[in-house]
């Protein structure tokens, strides 16, 4: 995560703040990455913003033979991850600032960025740092909530604050849900594609995934919406790095 004001840092170090990712999204993302790395031997995969390690644990099962490293700046998250991830997964502390990740240039074949970009103060600097550590042609697997999810469109028409959007770090105001998770930015599919492309990546594919927080009665509809990424709850984006420009520091 990029540097944040002390109050925001305190928020993410609070053990009561959820840091886990939903299983359906995690599995879909790991399968897409496994297919992308087919034929690559001993790839280095960085799970940046690994949270409690749930995504890294799933990815480790689907990426046998590859090196997986979980990265987070939250000591609380790293402590939770340490009791979850397999022994083969290395955990390190790092930030999505200029040279904030403790890796040399072009070291990684792939980066997982699972439910992270929506929490960042400076997402531009974050993608610059990810591109630094990725090899040219390396894979970025990014997931984030969809501002234009099917139910958010209906909520906006009714004058209700969309799901995933938050106006306070202290309480829920004006939207469904019970948890404050610290979302600072939200993306539509079009905005996400344009943003990632402008940061030096070629978008390969954009797909959708269900959201684990949808009420049980609506989950079948949420799964159906995944067929149209523009309506899906979660956006799964696969992109490839163009490499760093010669004029970049």
C-alpha positions in Angstrom: 0.0 0.0 0.0 1.2 3.6 -0.6 2.1 5.8 2.3 -1.0 7.1 4.2 -1.7 9.5 6.9 -1.2 8.1 10.5 -4.9 7.8 11.1 -5.3 5.6 8.0 -2.3 3.5 9.0 -3.9 3.0 12.4 -7.1 2.0 10.8 -5.4 -0.8 8.8 -3.4 -2.0 11.8 -6.6 -2.5 13.8 -7.1 -6.3 14.1 -10.9 -5.7 13.8 -10.6 -4.4 10.2 -11.2 -7.2 7.6 -8.2 -8.1 5.5 -9.4 -11.3 3.9 -10.4 -11.8 0.3 -13.5 -13.7 -0.9 -12.8 -17.3 -2.0 -14.7 -17.2 -5.3 -12.7 -14.3 -6.5 -9.4 -15.7 -5.2 -9.9 -19.0 -7.0 -10.8 -17.4 -10.3 -7.8 -15.1 -10.2 -5.4 -17.8 -9.3 -6.7 -20.0 -12.2 -6.2 -17.2 -14.7 -2.7 -16.7 -13.4 -1.9 -20.4 -13.6 -3.0 -20.4 -17.2 -0.9 -17.3 -18.0 2.2 -18.9 -16.5 1.8 -22.3 -18.3 5.1 -23.2 -19.7 7.1 -20.9 -17.4 9.4 -22.7 -15.0 9.9 -21.5 -11.4 8.2 -18.1 -11.9 8.5 -15.5 -9.1 5.0 -14.3 -8.1 4.5 -11.4 -5.7 1.2 -11.2 -3.8 1.3 -7.5 -3.1 -1.1 -6.5 -0.3 -1.4 -10.1 0.8 -3.6 -9.3 3.8 -4.2 -12.4 5.9 -2.6 -14.6 3.2 -5.8 -16.2 2.0 -5.1 -15.3 -1.7 -1.5 -16.5 -1.4 -2.6 -19.8 0.1 -5.0 -20.5 -2.8 -2.4 -19.4 -5.4 0.2 -21.7 -3.8 -2.0 -24.7 -4.4 -2.6 -23.8 -8.1 1.0 -22.7 -8.8 3.1 -25.7 -7.9 6.8 -25.2 -8.7 6.7 -21.4 -8.6 8.1 -19.1 -6.0 5.4 -17.1 -4.2 6.1 -14.1 -1.9 3.5 -12.3 0.1 4.0 -8.5 0.7 2.2 -6.1 3.0 3.0 -3.0 4.9 0.7 -3.9 7.7 2.4 -5.8 10.5 -1.0 -7.0 11.7 -1.8 -8.5 8.3 1.6 -10.2 8.1 1.1 -11.7 11.5 -2.2 -13.2 10.3 -0.7 -14.4 7.1 2.1 -16.1 8.9 -0.3 -18.6 10.5 -2.1 -19.3 7.3 0.2 -19.5 4.3 2.3 -22.7 3.5 5.9 -22.7 4.6 7.1 -22.3 1.1 5.5 -18.9 0.9 7.8 -16.1 2.0 6.4 -13.1 3.7 8.1 -9.6 3.6 7.1 -6.1 4.5 6.9 -3.5 1.7 5.0 -0.5 0.4 3.7 0.5 -3.0 5.8 3.7 -3.1 8.9 4.5 -5.2 11.3 1.6 -4.5 9.1 0.7 -1.5 9.0 -3.0 -2.5 12.2 -4.7 -1.3 13.0 -6.3 -4.6 15.3 -5.4 -7.5 14.1 -4.3 -10.9 12.4 -6.8 -13.2 12.5 -9.7 -10.7 8.9 -10.9 -10.9 7.1 -12.8 -13.6 3.8 -11.9 -12.1 2.2 -9.7 -9.5 -1.1 -10.4 -7.7 -2.9 -7.2 -6.6 -6.0 -8.5 -4.9 -8.5 -6.0 -3.5 -5.8 -3.5 -2.9 -6.0 -0.7 -5.5 -9.3 0.6 -4.0 -7.5 1.3 -0.7 -4.6 3.3 -2.1 -3.9 7.0 -1.6 -1.7 7.1 -4.7 -2.6 4.3 -7.1 -0.4 5.9 -9.9 2.7 5.4 -7.8 1.6 1.9 -6.9 1.4 0.8 -10.6 4.8 2.5 -11.3 6.4 0.4 -8.5 4.7 -2.8 -9.7 6.0 -2.1 -13.2 9.4 -1.6 -11.8 9.6 -5.1 -10.2 7.9 -6.8 -13.1 9.8 -8.2 -16.1 8.8 -6.8 -19.5 5.8 -8.8 -20.5 5.2 -9.8 -16.8 1.7 -10.4 -15.7 -0.4 -8.1 -13.5 -3.4 -9.9 -12.0 -5.6 -7.1 -10.4 -8.9 -7.4 -8.8 -11.1 -4.7 -7.4 -14.8 -4.0 -6.6 -16.9 -2.8 -9.5 -18.6 0.6 -8.9 -21.0 -0.3 -11.8 -22.0 -3.7 -10.3 -25.6 -4.6 -11.1 -27.0 -3.8 -7.7 -25.1 -0.5 -7.5 -26.9 0.7 -10.6 -30.2 0.1 -8.9 -29.1 1.6 -5.6 -28.0 4.8 -7.4 -31.3 5.1 -9.1 -32.9 4.9 -5.7 -30.6 7.6 -4.3 -28.7 5.1 -2.1 -24.9 5.2 -1.7 -23.4 2.3 -3.7 -22.0 -0.8 -2.1 -18.2 -0.7 -1.7 -18.2 3.1 -1.5 -17.4 4.6 1.9 -17.7 8.2 3.2 -16.1 7.5 6.6 -13.6 5.3 8.3 -15.7 5.3 11.5 -19.1 4.0 10.4 -21.4 3.0 7.6 -23.4 6.0 6.2 -26.1 5.8 3.5 -25.3 2.4 2.0 -26.0 -1.3 2.7 -23.5 -3.4 4.7 -22.1 -3.6 8.1 -18.3 -3.4 7.7 -16.0 -0.4 7.2 -13.0 -1.6 5.2 -11.3 1.6 4.1 -12.1 2.0 0.4 -10.8 5.2 -1.0 -11.3 4.7 -4.7 -13.7 2.8 -6.9 -13.5 1.8 -10.6 -15.9 1.0 -13.4 -14.6 -1.4 -16.0 -13.8 1.4 -18.5 -12.0 3.5 -15.9 -9.9 0.5 -14.8 -8.9 -0.4 -18.3 -7.9 3.1 -19.1 -6.0 3.6 -15.9 -4.0 0.4 -16.2 -3.2 1.1 -19.9 -2.0 4.6 -19.1 0.3 3.2 -16.4 2.3 1.2 -19.0 0.4 -2.1 -19.2 -1.4 -3.9 -22.1 -4.8 -5.2 -20.9 -5.2 -8.8 -21.9 -8.6 -9.6 -20.4 -11.2 -8.2 -18.1 -13.6 -10.7 -16.4 -15.9 -10.8 -13.4 -16.2 -12.6 -10.1 -19.0 -12.8 -7.5 -18.8 -10.9 -4.2 -18.9 -13.1 -1.0 -20.9 -10.4 0.9 -24.0 -10.5 -1.4 -27.0 -11.8 0.6 -27.5 -15.5 0.1 -30.8 -15.2 -1.8 -29.1 -12.9 -4.4 -26.0 -15.0 -4.9 -27.3 -17.0 -8.0 -28.0 -13.7 -9.7 -24.6 -12.3 -8.7 -23.0 -15.4 -10.3 -25.0 -14.9 -13.5 -23.8 -11.3 -13.6 -20.2 -12.5 -13.9 -20.9 -13.3 -17.6 -21.0 -9.6 -18.2 -17.9 -8.0 -16.5 -19.6 -4.6 -16.7 -22.3 -5.8 -14.3 -20.1 -8.2 -12.1 -19.5 -7.5 -8.4 -15.7 -7.9 -8.7 -13.5 -7.0 -11.7 -10.6 -9.3 -12.5 -8.1 -7.7 -14.8 -5.1 -9.4 -16.5 -2.5 -7.1 -18.0 1.1 -7.4 -19.2 3.8 -4.9 -18.5 5.4 -3.0 -21.4 8.5 -2.6 -19.3 10.0 0.7 -17.9 10.7 3.7 -20.1 14.4 4.7 -20.5 13.7 8.1 -18.9 12.2 6.6 -15.7 14.3 6.8 -12.6 
